[in-house]
Amino acid sequence: MIGFLGYNFYFYSNENSEPIHVHVSKGKPSKNSVKFWIRENGIEIAYNHVNIPQNELNRIYKYICANKTIIIPRWYKYFGIPK
């Protein structure tokens, strides 16, 4: 799990059939989270179930963009998928 601005970034073990993505929430992992798809051509919000304020979403988005080279290999490792 990665942390930033009091938010935690994590994966769910039953979602490896989906494209690369990360969940973000305050505190422990929760279904009430924000899901960010991480694609080759950019990052987008799949959903925001916790209504994180837009200014914080913008900062989290920038953080993910700046750290996707760290997040992507962790996603592959977490799911045991060779890259």
PyMOL Python script that loads the backbone (N, CA, C, O; Angstrom):
from pymol import cmd

cmd.read_pdbstr("""\
ATOM      1  N   MET A   1       0.851  -1.175   0.000  1.00  0.00           N
ATOM      2  CA  MET A   1       0.000   0.000   0.000  1.00  0.00           C
ATOM      3  C   MET A   1       0.896   1.237   0.000  1.00  0.00           C
ATOM      4  O   MET A   1       1.904   1.287   0.705  1.00  0.00           O
ATOM      5  N   ILE A   2       0.527   2.204  -0.776  1.00  0.00           N
ATOM      6  CA  ILE A   2       1.239   3.475  -0.888  1.00  0.00           C
ATOM      7  C   ILE A   2       0.368   4.538  -0.246  1.00  0.00           C
ATOM      8  O   ILE A   2      -0.857   4.448  -0.321  1.00  0.00           O
ATOM      9  N   GLY A   3       0.960   5.540   0.383  1.00  0.00           N
ATOM     10  CA  GLY A   3       0.192   6.621   0.986  1.00  0.00           C
ATOM     11  C   GLY A   3       0.591   7.980   0.446  1.00  0.00           C
ATOM     12  O   GLY A   3       1.743   8.196   0.072  1.00  0.00           O
ATOM     13  N   PHE A   4      -0.374   8.902   0.408  1.00  0.00           N
ATOM     14  CA  PHE A   4      -0.147  10.267  -0.061  1.00  0.00           C
ATOM     15  C   PHE A   4      -1.296  11.139   0.438  1.00  0.00           C
ATOM     16  O   PHE A   4      -2.458  10.789   0.236  1.00  0.00           O
ATOM     17  N   LEU A   5      -1.000  12.259   1.083  1.00  0.00           N
ATOM     18  CA  LEU A   5      -2.005  13.203   1.594  1.00  0.00           C
ATOM     19  C   LEU A   5      -3.009  12.551   2.541  1.00  0.00           C
ATOM     20  O   LEU A   5      -4.148  13.006   2.644  1.00  0.00           O
ATOM     21  N   GLY A   6      -2.595  11.495   3.230  1.00  0.00           N
ATOM     22  CA  GLY A   6      -3.505  10.792   4.125  1.00  0.00           C
ATOM     23  C   GLY A   6      -4.372   9.758   3.425  1.00  0.00           C
ATOM     24  O   GLY A   6      -5.199   9.109   4.066  1.00  0.00           O
ATOM     25  N   TYR A   7      -4.195   9.596   2.116  1.00  0.00           N
ATOM     26  CA  TYR A   7      -4.930   8.598   1.341  1.00  0.00           C
ATOM     27  C   TYR A   7      -4.058   7.374   1.144  1.00  0.00           C
ATOM     28  O   TYR A   7      -2.834   7.482   1.055  1.00  0.00           O
ATOM     29  N   ASN A   8      -4.683   6.219   1.077  1.00  0.00           N
ATOM     30  CA  ASN A   8      -3.978   4.976   0.788  1.00  0.00           C
ATOM     31  C   ASN A   8      -4.329   4.516  -0.619  1.00  0.00           C
ATOM     32  O   ASN A   8      -5.463   4.665  -1.074  1.00  0.00           O
ATOM     33  N   PHE A   9      -3.345   3.961  -1.289  1.00  0.00           N
ATOM     34  CA  PHE A   9      -3.477   3.448  -2.646  1.00  0.00           C
ATOM     35  C   PHE A   9      -3.315   1.939  -2.557  1.00  0.00           C
ATOM     36  O   PHE A   9      -2.361   1.459  -1.945  1.00  0.00           O
ATOM     37  N   TYR A  10      -4.231   1.180  -3.157  1.00  0.00           N
ATOM     38  CA  TYR A  10      -4.186  -0.267  -2.987  1.00  0.00           C
ATOM     39  C   TYR A  10      -4.879  -0.973  -4.155  1.00  0.00           C
ATOM     40  O   TYR A  10      -5.552  -0.357  -4.981  1.00  0.00           O
ATOM     41  N   PHE A  11      -4.681  -2.298  -4.181  1.00  0.00           N
ATOM     42  CA  PHE A  11      -5.298  -3.169  -5.182  1.00  0.00           C
ATOM     43  C   PHE A  11      -6.196  -4.154  -4.453  1.00  0.00           C
ATOM     44  O   PHE A  11      -5.985  -4.447  -3.276  1.00  0.00           O
ATOM     45  N   TYR A  12      -7.199  -4.661  -5.158  1.00  0.00           N
ATOM     46  CA  TYR A  12      -8.031  -5.752  -4.645  1.00  0.00           C
ATOM     47  C   TYR A  12      -7.651  -7.019  -5.390  1.00  0.00           C
ATOM     48  O   TYR A  12      -7.517  -7.008  -6.614  1.00  0.00           O
ATOM     49  N   SER A  13      -7.478  -8.106  -4.662  1.00  0.00           N
ATOM     50  CA  SER A  13      -6.961  -9.338  -5.259  1.00  0.00           C
ATOM     51  C   SER A  13      -7.914 -10.005  -6.239  1.00  0.00           C
ATOM     52  O   SER A  13      -7.484 -10.881  -6.989  1.00  0.00           O
ATOM     53  N   ASN A  14      -9.168  -9.634  -6.265  1.00  0.00           N
ATOM     54  CA  ASN A  14     -10.110 -10.276  -7.189  1.00  0.00           C
ATOM     55  C   ASN A  14     -10.354  -9.438  -8.448  1.00  0.00           C
ATOM     56  O   ASN A  14     -11.357  -9.641  -9.131  1.00  0.00           O
ATOM     57  N   GLU A  15      -9.470  -8.517  -8.760  1.00  0.00           N
ATOM     58  CA  GLU A  15      -9.698  -7.628  -9.901  1.00  0.00           C
ATOM     59  C   GLU A  15      -8.588  -7.677 -10.947  1.00  0.00           C
ATOM     60  O   GLU A  15      -8.382  -6.708 -11.679  1.00  0.00           O
ATOM     61  N   ASN A  16      -7.877  -8.796 -11.021  1.00  0.00           N
ATOM     62  CA  ASN A  16      -6.779  -8.853 -11.978  1.00  0.00           C
ATOM     63  C   ASN A  16      -7.241  -9.046 -13.421  1.00  0.00           C
ATOM     64  O   ASN A  16      -6.427  -8.985 -14.342  1.00  0.00           O
ATOM     65  N   SER A  17      -8.538  -9.277 -13.627  1.00  0.00           N
ATOM     66  CA  SER A  17      -9.042  -9.385 -15.006  1.00  0.00           C
ATOM     67  C   SER A  17      -9.358  -8.005 -15.584  1.00  0.00           C
ATOM     68  O   SER A  17      -9.681  -7.883 -16.765  1.00  0.00           O
ATOM     69  N   GLU A  18      -9.267  -6.985 -14.763  1.00  0.00           N
ATOM     70  CA  GLU A  18      -9.509  -5.606 -15.211  1.00  0.00           C
ATOM     71  C   GLU A  18      -8.192  -4.981 -15.665  1.00  0.00           C
ATOM     72  O   GLU A  18      -7.117  -5.489 -15.343  1.00  0.00           O
ATOM     73  N   PRO A  19      -8.276  -3.876 -16.415  1.00  0.00           N
ATOM     74  CA  PRO A  19      -7.051  -3.151 -16.766  1.00  0.00           C
ATOM     75  C   PRO A  19      -6.355  -2.649 -15.490  1.00  0.00           C
ATOM     76  O   PRO A  19      -6.953  -2.621 -14.415  1.00  0.00           O
ATOM     77  N   ILE A  20      -5.115  -2.264 -15.628  1.00  0.00           N
ATOM     78  CA  ILE A  20      -4.342  -1.764 -14.489  1.00  0.00           C
ATOM     79  C   ILE A  20      -5.078  -0.587 -13.869  1.00  0.00           C
ATOM     80  O   ILE A  20      -5.502   0.337 -14.562  1.00  0.00           O
ATOM     81  N   HIS A  21      -5.220  -0.640 -12.551  1.00  0.00           N
ATOM     82  CA  HIS A  21      -5.895   0.439 -11.838  1.00  0.00           C
ATOM     83  C   HIS A  21      -5.483   0.409 -10.374  1.00  0.00           C
ATOM     84  O   HIS A  21      -4.890  -0.557  -9.895  1.00  0.00           O
ATOM     85  N   VAL A  22      -5.810   1.482  -9.684  1.00  0.00           N
ATOM     86  CA  VAL A  22      -5.515   1.588  -8.260  1.00  0.00           C
ATOM     87  C   VAL A  22      -6.733   2.201  -7.576  1.00  0.00           C
ATOM     88  O   VAL A  22      -7.403   3.072  -8.131  1.00  0.00           O
ATOM     89  N   HIS A  23      -7.004   1.729  -6.359  1.00  0.00           N
ATOM     90  CA  HIS A  23      -8.069   2.290  -5.531  1.00  0.00           C
ATOM     91  C   HIS A  23      -7.434   3.260  -4.546  1.00  0.00           C
ATOM     92  O   HIS A  23      -6.297   3.058  -4.119  1.00  0.00           O
ATOM     93  N   VAL A  24      -8.166   4.316  -4.182  1.00  0.00           N
ATOM     94  CA  VAL A  24      -7.666   5.322  -3.245  1.00  0.00           C
ATOM     95  C   VAL A  24      -8.761   5.629  -2.243  1.00  0.00           C
ATOM     96  O   VAL A  24      -9.910   5.863  -2.619  1.00  0.00           O
ATOM     97  N   SER A  25      -8.399   5.627  -0.951  1.00  0.00           N
ATOM     98  CA  SER A  25      -9.345   6.019   0.100  1.00  0.00           C
ATOM     99  C   SER A  25      -8.574   6.459   1.331  1.00  0.00           C
ATOM    100  O   SER A  25      -7.388   6.161   1.474  1.00  0.00           O
ATOM    101  N   LYS A  26      -9.253   7.169   2.215  1.00  0.00           N
ATOM    102  CA  LYS A  26      -8.669   7.541   3.508  1.00  0.00           C
ATOM    103  C   LYS A  26      -8.737   6.323   4.413  1.00  0.00           C
ATOM    104  O   LYS A  26      -9.719   5.579   4.395  1.00  0.00           O
ATOM    105  N   GLY A  27      -7.692   6.122   5.204  1.00  0.00           N
ATOM    106  CA  GLY A  27      -7.709   5.007   6.139  1.00  0.00           C
ATOM    107  C   GLY A  27      -7.543   3.674   5.443  1.00  0.00           C
ATOM    108  O   GLY A  27      -6.882   3.571   4.410  1.00  0.00           O
ATOM    109  N   LYS A  28      -8.154   2.651   6.026  1.00  0.00           N
ATOM    110  CA  LYS A  28      -7.979   1.297   5.493  1.00  0.00           C
ATOM    111  C   LYS A  28      -8.743   1.118   4.182  1.00  0.00           C
ATOM    112  O   LYS A  28      -9.678   1.866   3.895  1.00  0.00           O
ATOM    113  N   PRO A  29      -8.338   0.121   3.384  1.00  0.00           N
ATOM    114  CA  PRO A  29      -9.038  -0.144   2.121  1.00  0.00           C
ATOM    115  C   PRO A  29     -10.544  -0.308   2.325  1.00  0.00           C
ATOM    116  O   PRO A  29     -10.999  -0.909   3.298  1.00  0.00           O
ATOM    117  N   SER A  30     -11.295   0.241   1.385  1.00  0.00           N
ATOM    118  CA  SER A  30     -12.744   0.244   1.492  1.00  0.00           C
ATOM    119  C   SER A  30     -13.358   0.189   0.101  1.00  0.00           C
ATOM    120  O   SER A  30     -12.768   0.686  -0.859  1.00  0.00           O
ATOM    121  N   LYS A  31     -14.527  -0.406  -0.012  1.00  0.00           N
ATOM    122  CA  LYS A  31     -15.260  -0.370  -1.284  1.00  0.00           C
ATOM    123  C   LYS A  31     -15.664   1.064  -1.619  1.00  0.00           C
ATOM    124  O   LYS A  31     -15.907   1.387  -2.782  1.00  0.00           O
ATOM    125  N   ASN A  32     -15.736   1.916  -0.610  1.00  0.00           N
ATOM    126  CA  ASN A  32     -16.001   3.338  -0.825  1.00  0.00           C
ATOM    127  C   ASN A  32     -14.667   4.006  -1.122  1.00  0.00           C
ATOM    128  O   ASN A  32     -13.987   4.514  -0.231  1.00  0.00           O
ATOM    129  N   SER A  33     -14.320   3.988  -2.389  1.00  0.00           N
ATOM    130  CA  SER A  33     -13.016   4.488  -2.803  1.00  0.00           C
ATOM    131  C   SER A  33     -13.141   5.202  -4.140  1.00  0.00           C
ATOM    132  O   SER A  33     -14.220   5.298  -4.724  1.00  0.00           O
ATOM    133  N   VAL A  34     -12.012   5.693  -4.599  1.00  0.00           N
ATOM    134  CA  VAL A  34     -11.898   6.217  -5.957  1.00  0.00           C
ATOM    135  C   VAL A  34     -11.063   5.200  -6.722  1.00  0.00           C
ATOM    136  O   VAL A  34     -10.041   4.726  -6.224  1.00  0.00           O
ATOM    137  N   LYS A  35     -11.497   4.868  -7.924  1.00  0.00           N
ATOM    138  CA  LYS A  35     -10.718   3.953  -8.764  1.00  0.00           C
ATOM    139  C   LYS A  35     -10.164   4.742  -9.936  1.00  0.00           C
ATOM    140  O   LYS A  35     -10.899   5.418 -10.656  1.00  0.00           O
ATOM    141  N   PHE A  36      -8.848   4.643 -10.113  1.00  0.00           N
ATOM    142  CA  PHE A  36      -8.166   5.284 -11.233  1.00  0.00           C
ATOM    143  C   PHE A  36      -7.681   4.203 -12.193  1.00  0.00           C
ATOM    144  O   PHE A  36      -6.919   3.322 -11.796  1.00  0.00           O
ATOM    145  N   TRP A  37      -8.118   4.261 -13.462  1.00  0.00           N
ATOM    146  CA  TRP A  37      -7.552   3.403 -14.503  1.00  0.00           C
ATOM    147  C   TRP A  37      -6.197   3.992 -14.878  1.00  0.00           C
ATOM    148  O   TRP A  37      -6.060   5.209 -15.006  1.00  0.00           O
ATOM    149  N   ILE A  38      -5.211   3.142 -15.051  1.00  0.00           N
ATOM    150  CA  ILE A  38      -3.880   3.583 -15.478  1.00  0.00           C
ATOM    151  C   ILE A  38      -3.626   2.948 -16.836  1.00  0.00           C
ATOM    152  O   ILE A  38      -3.349   1.753 -16.939  1.00  0.00           O
ATOM    153  N   ARG A  39      -3.724   3.762 -17.866  1.00  0.00           N
ATOM    154  CA  ARG A  39      -3.592   3.271 -19.244  1.00  0.00           C
ATOM    155  C   ARG A  39      -2.356   3.883 -19.896  1.00  0.00           C
ATOM    156  O   ARG A  39      -1.793   4.859 -19.401  1.00  0.00           O
ATOM    157  N   GLU A  40      -1.952   3.299 -21.000  1.00  0.00           N
ATOM    158  CA  GLU A  40      -0.783   3.817 -21.717  1.00  0.00           C
ATOM    159  C   GLU A  40      -0.984   5.269 -22.147  1.00  0.00           C
ATOM    160  O   GLU A  40      -0.049   6.071 -22.118  1.00  0.00           O
ATOM    161  N   ASN A  41      -2.205   5.595 -22.543  1.00  0.00           N
ATOM    162  CA  ASN A  41      -2.470   6.938 -23.064  1.00  0.00           C
ATOM    163  C   ASN A  41      -2.991   7.905 -22.001  1.00  0.00           C
ATOM    164  O   ASN A  41      -3.425   9.008 -22.334  1.00  0.00           O
ATOM    165  N   GLY A  42      -2.952   7.507 -20.729  1.00  0.00           N
ATOM    166  CA  GLY A  42      -3.362   8.429 -19.674  1.00  0.00           C
ATOM    167  C   GLY A  42      -4.031   7.744 -18.505  1.00  0.00           C
ATOM    168  O   GLY A  42      -4.171   6.521 -18.468  1.00  0.00           O
ATOM    169  N   ILE A  43      -4.435   8.545 -17.569  1.00  0.00           N
ATOM    170  CA  ILE A  43      -5.073   8.067 -16.344  1.00  0.00           C
ATOM    171  C   ILE A  43      -6.447   8.705 -16.269  1.00  0.00           C
ATOM    172  O   ILE A  43      -6.611   9.888 -16.567  1.00  0.00           O
ATOM    173  N   GLU A  44      -7.445   7.905 -15.865  1.00  0.00           N
ATOM    174  CA  GLU A  44      -8.795   8.452 -15.740  1.00  0.00           C
ATOM    175  C   GLU A  44      -9.476   7.873 -14.504  1.00  0.00           C
ATOM    176  O   GLU A  44      -9.130   6.793 -14.027  1.00  0.00           O
ATOM    177  N   ILE A  45     -10.435   8.608 -14.011  1.00  0.00           N
ATOM    178  CA  ILE A  45     -11.205   8.148 -12.852  1.00  0.00           C
ATOM    179  C   ILE A  45     -12.319   7.242 -13.347  1.00  0.00           C
ATOM    180  O   ILE A  45     -13.131   7.635 -14.185  1.00  0.00           O
ATOM    181  N   ALA A  46     -12.348   6.026 -12.821  1.00  0.00           N
ATOM    182  CA  ALA A  46     -13.430   5.090 -13.152  1.00  0.00           C
ATOM    183  C   ALA A  46     -14.659   5.421 -12.327  1.00  0.00           C
ATOM    184  O   ALA A  46     -15.779   5.415 -12.838  1.00  0.00           O
ATOM    185  N   TYR A  47     -14.446   5.713 -11.036  1.00  0.00           N
ATOM    186  CA  TYR A  47     -15.531   6.157 -10.157  1.00  0.00           C
ATOM    187  C   TYR A  47     -14.965   6.818  -8.919  1.00  0.00           C
ATOM    188  O   TYR A  47     -13.801   6.624  -8.568  1.00  0.00           O
ATOM    189  N   ASN A  48     -15.810   7.605  -8.259  1.00  0.00           N
ATOM    190  CA  ASN A  48     -15.451   8.299  -7.020  1.00  0.00           C
ATOM    191  C   ASN A  48     -16.579   8.042  -6.024  1.00  0.00           C
ATOM    192  O   ASN A  48     -17.499   8.853  -5.915  1.00  0.00           O
ATOM    193  N   HIS A  49     -16.521   6.939  -5.306  1.00  0.00           N
ATOM    194  CA  HIS A  49     -17.577   6.570  -4.357  1.00  0.00           C
ATOM    195  C   HIS A  49     -17.453   7.250  -2.998  1.00  0.00           C
ATOM    196  O   HIS A  49     -18.308   7.065  -2.132  1.00  0.00           O
ATOM    197  N   VAL A  50     -16.398   8.032  -2.806  1.00  0.00           N
ATOM    198  CA  VAL A  50     -16.237   8.717  -1.514  1.00  0.00           C
ATOM    199  C   VAL A  50     -16.298  10.230  -1.660  1.00  0.00           C
ATOM    200  O   VAL A  50     -16.154  10.964  -0.682  1.00  0.00           O
ATOM    201  N   ASN A  51     -16.507  10.680  -2.862  1.00  0.00           N
ATOM    202  CA  ASN A  51     -16.628  12.117  -3.129  1.00  0.00           C
ATOM    203  C   ASN A  51     -15.449  12.919  -2.597  1.00  0.00           C
ATOM    204  O   ASN A  51     -15.628  13.912  -1.891  1.00  0.00           O
ATOM    205  N   ILE A  52     -14.250  12.482  -2.941  1.00  0.00           N
ATOM    206  CA  ILE A  52     -13.050  13.252  -2.599  1.00  0.00           C
ATOM    207  C   ILE A  52     -13.160  14.593  -3.316  1.00  0.00           C
ATOM    208  O   ILE A  52     -13.497  14.631  -4.499  1.00  0.00           O
ATOM    209  N   PRO A  53     -12.882  15.688  -2.624  1.00  0.00           N
ATOM    210  CA  PRO A  53     -12.977  17.005  -3.258  1.00  0.00           C
ATOM    211  C   PRO A  53     -12.090  17.110  -4.509  1.00  0.00           C
ATOM    212  O   PRO A  53     -11.017  16.510  -4.578  1.00  0.00           O
ATOM    213  N   GLN A  54     -12.555  17.873  -5.474  1.00  0.00           N
ATOM    214  CA  GLN A  54     -11.870  17.981  -6.760  1.00  0.00           C
ATOM    215  C   GLN A  54     -10.415  18.428  -6.617  1.00  0.00           C
ATOM    216  O   GLN A  54      -9.547  17.914  -7.322  1.00  0.00           O
ATOM    217  N   ASN A  55     -10.135  19.366  -5.727  1.00  0.00           N
ATOM    218  CA  ASN A  55      -8.746  19.835  -5.592  1.00  0.00           C
ATOM    219  C   ASN A  55      -7.833  18.707  -5.103  1.00  0.00           C
ATOM    220  O   ASN A  55      -6.677  18.627  -5.520  1.00  0.00           O
ATOM    221  N   GLU A  56      -8.338  17.836  -4.223  1.00  0.00           N
ATOM    222  CA  GLU A  56      -7.538  16.705  -3.762  1.00  0.00           C
ATOM    223  C   GLU A  56      -7.446  15.635  -4.849  1.00  0.00           C
ATOM    224  O   GLU A  56      -6.401  15.003  -5.006  1.00  0.00           O
ATOM    225  N   LEU A  57      -8.523  15.426  -5.594  1.00  0.00           N
ATOM    226  CA  LEU A  57      -8.476  14.488  -6.719  1.00  0.00           C
ATOM    227  C   LEU A  57      -7.412  14.914  -7.732  1.00  0.00           C
ATOM    228  O   LEU A  57      -6.686  14.077  -8.269  1.00  0.00           O
ATOM    229  N   ASN A  58      -7.327  16.206  -7.985  1.00  0.00           N
ATOM    230  CA  ASN A  58      -6.318  16.721  -8.917  1.00  0.00           C
ATOM    231  C   ASN A  58      -4.910  16.412  -8.417  1.00  0.00           C
ATOM    232  O   ASN A  58      -4.045  16.022  -9.201  1.00  0.00           O
ATOM    233  N   ARG A  59      -4.677  16.582  -7.128  1.00  0.00           N
ATOM    234  CA  ARG A  59      -3.357  16.291  -6.560  1.00  0.00           C
ATOM    235  C   ARG A  59      -3.061  14.795  -6.604  1.00  0.00           C
ATOM    236  O   ARG A  59      -1.937  14.393  -6.906  1.00  0.00           O
ATOM    237  N   ILE A  60      -4.062  13.970  -6.306  1.00  0.00           N
ATOM    238  CA  ILE A  60      -3.890  12.512  -6.367  1.00  0.00           C
ATOM    239  C   ILE A  60      -3.622  12.078  -7.804  1.00  0.00           C
ATOM    240  O   ILE A  60      -2.751  11.244  -8.052  1.00  0.00           O
ATOM    241  N   TYR A  61      -4.364  12.638  -8.742  1.00  0.00           N
ATOM    242  CA  TYR A  61      -4.167  12.348 -10.165  1.00  0.00           C
ATOM    243  C   TYR A  61      -2.724  12.650 -10.580  1.00  0.00           C
ATOM    244  O   TYR A  61      -2.074  11.827 -11.224  1.00  0.00           O
ATOM    245  N   LYS A  62      -2.233  13.824 -10.211  1.00  0.00           N
ATOM    246  CA  LYS A  62      -0.855  14.209 -10.543  1.00  0.00           C
ATOM    247  C   LYS A  62       0.148  13.267  -9.891  1.00  0.00           C
ATOM    248  O   LYS A  62       1.167  12.923 -10.489  1.00  0.00           O
ATOM    249  N   TYR A  63      -0.146  12.851  -8.660  1.00  0.00           N
ATOM    250  CA  TYR A  63       0.725  11.915  -7.953  1.00  0.00           C
ATOM    251  C   TYR A  63       0.781  10.579  -8.698  1.00  0.00           C
ATOM    252  O   TYR A  63       1.860  10.014  -8.879  1.00  0.00           O
ATOM    253  N   ILE A  64      -0.369  10.079  -9.125  1.00  0.00           N
ATOM    254  CA  ILE A  64      -0.403   8.826  -9.870  1.00  0.00           C
ATOM    255  C   ILE A  64       0.354   8.969 -11.189  1.00  0.00           C
ATOM    256  O   ILE A  64       1.121   8.081 -11.562  1.00  0.00           O
ATOM    257  N   CYS A  65       0.145  10.067 -11.891  1.00  0.00           N
ATOM    258  CA  CYS A  65       0.872  10.310 -13.144  1.00  0.00           C
ATOM    259  C   CYS A  65       2.384  10.287 -12.914  1.00  0.00           C
ATOM    260  O   CYS A  65       3.128   9.683 -13.686  1.00  0.00           O
ATOM    261  N   ALA A  66       2.824  10.946 -11.853  1.00  0.00           N
ATOM    262  CA  ALA A  66       4.256  11.035 -11.553  1.00  0.00           C
ATOM    263  C   ALA A  66       4.835   9.709 -11.077  1.00  0.00           C
ATOM    264  O   ALA A  66       6.043   9.494 -11.174  1.00  0.00           O
ATOM    265  N   ASN A  67       3.991   8.817 -10.564  1.00  0.00           N
ATOM    266  CA  ASN A  67       4.479   7.566  -9.973  1.00  0.00           C
ATOM    267  C   ASN A  67       3.973   6.304 -10.661  1.00  0.00           C
ATOM    268  O   ASN A  67       4.082   5.211 -10.106  1.00  0.00           O
ATOM    269  N   LYS A  68       3.423   6.445 -11.859  1.00  0.00           N
ATOM    270  CA  LYS A  68       2.875   5.259 -12.515  1.00  0.00           C
ATOM    271  C   LYS A  68       3.962   4.242 -12.853  1.00  0.00           C
ATOM    272  O   LYS A  68       3.669   3.051 -12.966  1.00  0.00           O
ATOM    273  N   THR A  69       5.208   4.684 -13.018  1.00  0.00           N
ATOM    274  CA  THR A  69       6.293   3.736 -13.281  1.00  0.00           C
ATOM    275  C   THR A  69       6.619   2.897 -12.044  1.00  0.00           C
ATOM    276  O   THR A  69       7.301   1.878 -12.153  1.00  0.00           O
ATOM    277  N   ILE A  70       6.148   3.307 -10.891  1.00  0.00           N
ATOM    278  CA  ILE A  70       6.274   2.523  -9.658  1.00  0.00           C
ATOM    279  C   ILE A  70       5.012   1.687  -9.445  1.00  0.00           C
ATOM    280  O   ILE A  70       5.093   0.513  -9.083  1.00  0.00           O
ATOM    281  N   ILE A  71       3.849   2.296  -9.670  1.00  0.00           N
ATOM    282  CA  ILE A  71       2.570   1.632  -9.419  1.00  0.00           C
ATOM    283  C   ILE A  71       2.353   0.452 -10.365  1.00  0.00           C
ATOM    284  O   ILE A  71       1.922  -0.615  -9.928  1.00  0.00           O
ATOM    285  N   ILE A  72       2.642   0.628 -11.646  1.00  0.00           N
ATOM    286  CA  ILE A  72       2.383  -0.435 -12.628  1.00  0.00           C
ATOM    287  C   ILE A  72       3.155  -1.715 -12.312  1.00  0.00           C
ATOM    288  O   ILE A  72       2.548  -2.786 -12.290  1.00  0.00           O
ATOM    289  N   PRO A  73       4.476  -1.652 -12.066  1.00  0.00           N
ATOM    290  CA  PRO A  73       5.182  -2.891 -11.716  1.00  0.00           C
ATOM    291  C   PRO A  73       4.658  -3.529 -10.430  1.00  0.00           C
ATOM    292  O   PRO A  73       4.646  -4.754 -10.308  1.00  0.00           O
ATOM    293  N   ARG A  74       4.228  -2.715  -9.477  1.00  0.00           N
ATOM    294  CA  ARG A  74       3.639  -3.273  -8.248  1.00  0.00           C
ATOM    295  C   ARG A  74       2.330  -3.993  -8.533  1.00  0.00           C
ATOM    296  O   ARG A  74       2.038  -5.019  -7.918  1.00  0.00           O
ATOM    297  N   TRP A  75       1.539  -3.461  -9.465  1.00  0.00           N
ATOM    298  CA  TRP A  75       0.287  -4.113  -9.847  1.00  0.00           C
ATOM    299  C   TRP A  75       0.576  -5.491 -10.437  1.00  0.00           C
ATOM    300  O   TRP A  75      -0.045  -6.482 -10.052  1.00  0.00           O
ATOM    301  N   TYR A  76       1.532  -5.545 -11.382  1.00  0.00           N
ATOM    302  CA  TYR A  76       1.895  -6.828 -11.988  1.00  0.00           C
ATOM    303  C   TYR A  76       2.422  -7.805 -10.935  1.00  0.00           C
ATOM    304  O   TYR A  76       2.056  -8.980 -10.939  1.00  0.00           O
ATOM    305  N   LYS A  77       3.270  -7.326 -10.043  1.00  0.00           N
ATOM    306  CA  LYS A  77       3.816  -8.186  -8.993  1.00  0.00           C
ATOM    307  C   LYS A  77       2.717  -8.678  -8.059  1.00  0.00           C
ATOM    308  O   LYS A  77       2.693  -9.854  -7.696  1.00  0.00           O
ATOM    309  N   TYR A  78       1.804  -7.786  -7.666  1.00  0.00           N
ATOM    310  CA  TYR A  78       0.724  -8.140  -6.750  1.00  0.00           C
ATOM    311  C   TYR A  78      -0.117  -9.289  -7.315  1.00  0.00           C
ATOM    312  O   TYR A  78      -0.514 -10.197  -6.584  1.00  0.00           O
ATOM    313  N   PHE A  79      -0.382  -9.239  -8.619  1.00  0.00           N
ATOM    314  CA  PHE A  79      -1.210 -10.264  -9.246  1.00  0.00           C
ATOM    315  C   PHE A  79      -0.401 -11.427  -9.817  1.00  0.00           C
ATOM    316  O   PHE A  79      -0.964 -12.361 -10.388  1.00  0.00           O
ATOM    317  N   GLY A  80       0.936 -11.363  -9.657  1.00  0.00           N
ATOM    318  CA  GLY A  80       1.771 -12.454 -10.141  1.00  0.00           C
ATOM    319  C   GLY A  80       1.762 -12.595 -11.642  1.00  0.00           C
ATOM    320  O   GLY A  80       1.865 -13.698 -12.179  1.00  0.00           O
ATOM    321  N   ILE A  81       1.638 -11.456 -12.321  1.00  0.00           N
ATOM    322  CA  ILE A  81       1.580 -11.459 -13.777  1.00  0.00           C
ATOM    323  C   ILE A  81       2.958 -11.042 -14.310  1.00  0.00           C
ATOM    324  O   ILE A  81       3.442  -9.957 -13.986  1.00  0.00           O
ATOM    325  N   PRO A  82       3.590 -11.895 -15.126  1.00  0.00           N
ATOM    326  CA  PRO A  82       4.900 -11.490 -15.690  1.00  0.00           C
ATOM    327  C   PRO A  82       4.715 -10.342 -16.662  1.00  0.00           C
ATOM    328  O   PRO A  82       3.746 -10.303 -17.420  1.00  0.00           O
ATOM    329  N   LYS A  83       5.627  -9.437 -16.635  1.00  0.00           N
ATOM    330  CA  LYS A  83       5.558  -8.267 -17.523  1.00  0.00           C
ATOM    331  C   LYS A  83       6.528  -8.457 -18.646  1.00  0.00           C
ATOM    332  O   LYS A  83       6.640  -7.595 -19.517  1.00  0.00           O
TER     333      LYS A  83
END
""", "prot")
cmd.dss("prot")
cmd.show_as("cartoon", "prot")
cmd.util.cbc("prot")
cmd.orient("prot")
